[in-house]
Amino acid sequence: IKEKKAPATITHCLKLYRQIFNKAVAWGLHQGNNPVKSVKMPTLENQRERFLSHDEARLLLDELKKVSETIHDIALLGLYCGMRAGEIFDLRGNDIDFTNGIITILNPKNKTTRKVDMNNTVKEMLLRRKTEKPTDYVFTKKNHKKEGSNDRITEVSQTFAKVADKLFNVGVKDRRQRVVFHTLRHTFASWLALNGESLLTIKELLGHKTLAMTQRYAHLMPSEKRRAILRLEE
């Protein structure tokens, strides 16, 4: 706390420390209580609220394309398919079904395979990036693109952060209001909610384990009561 670490970071550290002591007890390396047991975890208020308007999304994509086509294309998948960064980096040639317009996500965060539909923009982009071998990664490190190399990207480039900071984050102190790469996935879900899609549909498209995880988007959805009244009038 003195080092001004975020509550989420502090929580991660405490949980890791707690797991270490639990293992130490299980393996007979420590006697007594787990010292983390009595520590109160910080209150987390880190749910991102910021999502992009359509104009902001176009502006971001245009600016990214000027500096890096790769980062632009990665951002496109986050925005139009709701994919997490790790899911995009894991994408291989044989995960893409161009005939049916479907992307298969094999190793997502919740360990459950899911399918994502491509719109025309995404399909055209992925066709340009069609891999030579089915097992090749779609996105690889630029400085490793030598013959026989297929080095997987492991993190979002600082290029994205620099462009996003310049466009949206000047003077923004609240982390929940800053535009980061995950904002694209949040924008994808928010747009779906604003378009009146059901929470169940949004849950399936995001790959959430429970509906409770998707509930945060409910406030953006058009009121069902209001729609009922309008339908009655019609």
C-alpha positions in Angstrom: 0.0 0.0 0.0 2.9 2.4 0.8 4.3 1.7 -2.7 0.9 2.7 -4.0 0.2 -0.6 -5.7 -3.3 -1.2 -7.1 -5.8 -3.1 -4.9 -5.9 -5.9 -7.5 -2.1 -6.2 -7.4 -2.1 -6.4 -3.6 -4.8 -9.0 -3.7 -2.9 -11.2 -6.2 0.2 -11.0 -4.0 -1.7 -12.0 -0.9 -3.4 -14.9 -2.6 -0.1 -16.2 -4.0 1.5 -15.9 -0.5 -1.5 -17.7 1.0 -1.2 -20.5 -1.5 2.5 -20.9 -0.8 1.8 -21.3 2.9 -1.0 -23.8 2.2 1.3 -25.9 0.1 4.0 -25.6 2.8 1.6 -26.9 5.4 0.4 -29.7 3.1 4.0 -30.8 2.5 5.0 -30.6 6.2 7.4 -27.7 5.7 5.4 -25.3 7.9 3.7 -25.8 11.3 1.0 -23.4 12.5 -1.5 -21.1 10.9 -1.3 -19.4 7.5 -0.2 -15.8 8.3 -2.3 -14.5 5.5 -5.5 -15.9 7.0 -6.0 -12.9 9.3 -5.2 -10.3 6.6 -8.2 -8.4 5.2 -8.2 -8.4 1.4 -8.5 -4.9 -0.2 -11.8 -3.9 -1.6 -11.7 -4.2 -5.4 -13.4 -1.5 -7.5 -11.6 -2.1 -10.7 -14.3 -2.9 -13.2 -13.7 -0.9 -16.3 -16.6 1.4 -17.1 -15.2 3.1 -20.2 -16.2 1.9 -23.6 -15.7 3.5 -27.0 -18.3 5.2 -29.2 -18.4 4.1 -32.8 -16.5 7.3 -33.8 -13.9 6.7 -31.2 -13.4 3.2 -32.3 -12.9 4.3 -35.9 -10.4 6.9 -34.8 -8.5 4.4 -32.8 -8.3 1.9 -35.6 -7.2 4.6 -38.1 -4.4 5.8 -35.8 -3.2 2.3 -35.1 -3.1 1.5 -38.8 -0.8 4.4 -39.4 1.8 3.1 -37.0 1.3 -0.7 -37.1 -0.9 -2.9 -39.2 -0.3 -5.8 -36.9 -1.5 -3.9 -33.8 -4.5 -2.6 -35.9 -5.5 -6.1 -36.9 -5.1 -7.5 -33.3 -7.3 -4.6 -32.1 -9.9 -5.4 -34.8 -10.4 -8.9 -33.3 -10.8 -7.4 -29.8 -13.3 -4.9 -31.0 -15.4 -7.0 -33.4 -15.1 -10.5 -31.8 -14.6 -9.7 -28.1 -11.5 -11.8 -27.9 -9.0 -11.5 -25.1 -5.4 -10.6 -25.9 -4.2 -14.1 -25.0 -6.9 -15.7 -27.2 -5.7 -13.6 -30.2 -2.1 -14.4 -29.6 -2.9 -18.2 -29.4 -4.8 -18.0 -32.8 -3.5 -20.5 -35.4 -4.3 -21.0 -39.0 -6.4 -24.2 -38.3 -8.6 -22.3 -35.8 -10.1 -20.2 -38.6 -12.9 -21.6 -40.8 -13.2 -19.2 -43.7 -15.9 -21.3 -45.4 -18.4 -20.8 -42.5 -16.9 -17.6 -41.1 -16.1 -19.0 -37.7 -13.1 -18.7 -35.3 -12.6 -21.5 -32.8 -11.0 -20.4 -29.5 -9.4 -23.6 -28.1 -7.8 -22.4 -24.9 -9.6 -19.5 -23.5 -9.4 -18.2 -19.9 -12.2 -20.4 -18.6 -10.8 -23.5 -20.3 -13.9 -24.0 -22.4 -13.7 -24.0 -26.2 -16.1 -21.5 -27.9 -16.9 -20.3 -31.4 -16.8 -16.7 -32.6 -18.4 -15.5 -35.8 -16.4 -13.3 -38.1 -17.9 -10.2 -39.8 -16.7 -9.3 -43.3 -14.1 -6.8 -42.0 -12.5 -9.4 -39.8 -12.7 -12.1 -42.5 -10.9 -9.9 -45.0 -8.2 -9.1 -42.5 -7.6 -12.8 -41.6 -7.6 -13.8 -45.3 -4.7 -11.3 -45.8 -2.9 -13.0 -42.9 -3.7 -16.6 -43.9 -0.9 -18.8 -42.6 1.3 -21.1 -44.7 0.9 -24.0 -42.3 -2.3 -24.8 -40.4 -0.4 -24.9 -37.1 1.3 -21.5 -37.6 0.3 -18.6 -35.4 -1.6 -15.8 -37.2 0.3 -13.1 -35.4 4.0 -13.4 -34.8 6.7 -11.1 -33.5 7.8 -8.7 -36.2 11.5 -8.9 -35.4 11.4 -12.7 -35.5 9.9 -13.0 -39.0 12.8 -15.0 -40.4 12.5 -18.1 -42.5 11.3 -21.0 -40.4 10.4 -18.8 -37.5 6.9 -18.5 -36.0 7.4 -16.8 -32.7 4.2 -16.2 -30.7 3.4 -12.7 -29.4 3.1 -12.8 -25.7 1.8 -9.3 -24.7 0.1 -6.3 -26.2 2.6 -3.9 -27.8 3.3 -0.6 -26.1 2.3 0.9 -29.4 -1.3 0.4 -28.5 -0.9 2.1 -25.1 0.9 5.1 -26.6 -1.9 5.6 -29.2 -4.7 5.1 -26.7 -3.0 7.5 -24.2 -2.6 10.2 -26.8 -6.2 9.9 -28.0 -8.2 9.2 -24.8 -6.1 9.1 -21.6 -4.6 12.6 -21.2 -5.4 13.8 -17.7 -7.5 10.6 -16.9 -6.5 9.4 -13.4 -9.2 6.8 -12.7 -8.0 3.5 -14.0 -11.6 2.4 -14.7 -12.0 5.3 -17.2 -8.7 4.8 -19.0 -8.7 3.2 -22.5 -6.6 0.0 -22.5 -6.6 -3.1 -24.7 -9.3 -4.8 -22.6 -11.5 -1.8 -23.3 -12.0 -3.2 -26.8 -13.6 -6.4 -25.4 -15.7 -4.3 -23.0 -16.8 -2.1 -26.0 -17.8 -5.2 -27.9 -20.1 -6.3 -25.1 -21.4 -2.8 -24.4 -22.4 -2.4 -28.1 -24.2 -5.7 -28.0 -26.1 -4.6 -24.9 -27.0 -1.2 -26.4 -28.3 -3.0 -29.5 -30.7 -5.0 -27.3 -29.0 -8.4 -27.4 -29.9 -10.6 -24.4 -27.5 -11.2 -21.5 -27.4 -14.9 -22.5 -26.3 -14.0 -26.0 -23.6 -11.7 -24.7 -22.5 -14.3 -22.1 -22.0 -16.9 -24.9 -20.1 -14.5 -27.1 -17.8 -13.4 -24.4 -17.2 -16.9 -23.1 -18.2 -16.1 -19.5 -18.8 -19.0 -17.2 -21.8 -17.6 -15.4 -24.5 -15.0 -16.2 -23.5 -13.1 -13.1 -20.2 -12.1 -14.9 -22.3 -10.6 -17.8 -24.8 -8.8 -15.5 -22.6 -5.7 -15.5 -23.9 -4.9 -19.0 -27.6 -5.1 -18.0 -27.8 -1.3 -17.3 -27.0 -0.5 -21.0 -29.8 -2.6 -22.4 -33.0 -0.9 -23.5 -35.7 -1.3 -20.9 -37.8 -4.4 -21.6 -40.7 -2.7 -19.9 -40.5 0.2 -22.3 -40.3 -2.0 -25.3 -43.3 -3.9 -24.1 -45.3 -0.7 -23.9 -44.2 0.3 -27.4 -45.1 -3.1 -28.8 -48.5 -2.8 -27.2 -49.0 0.6 -28.8 -48.0 -0.8 -32.2 
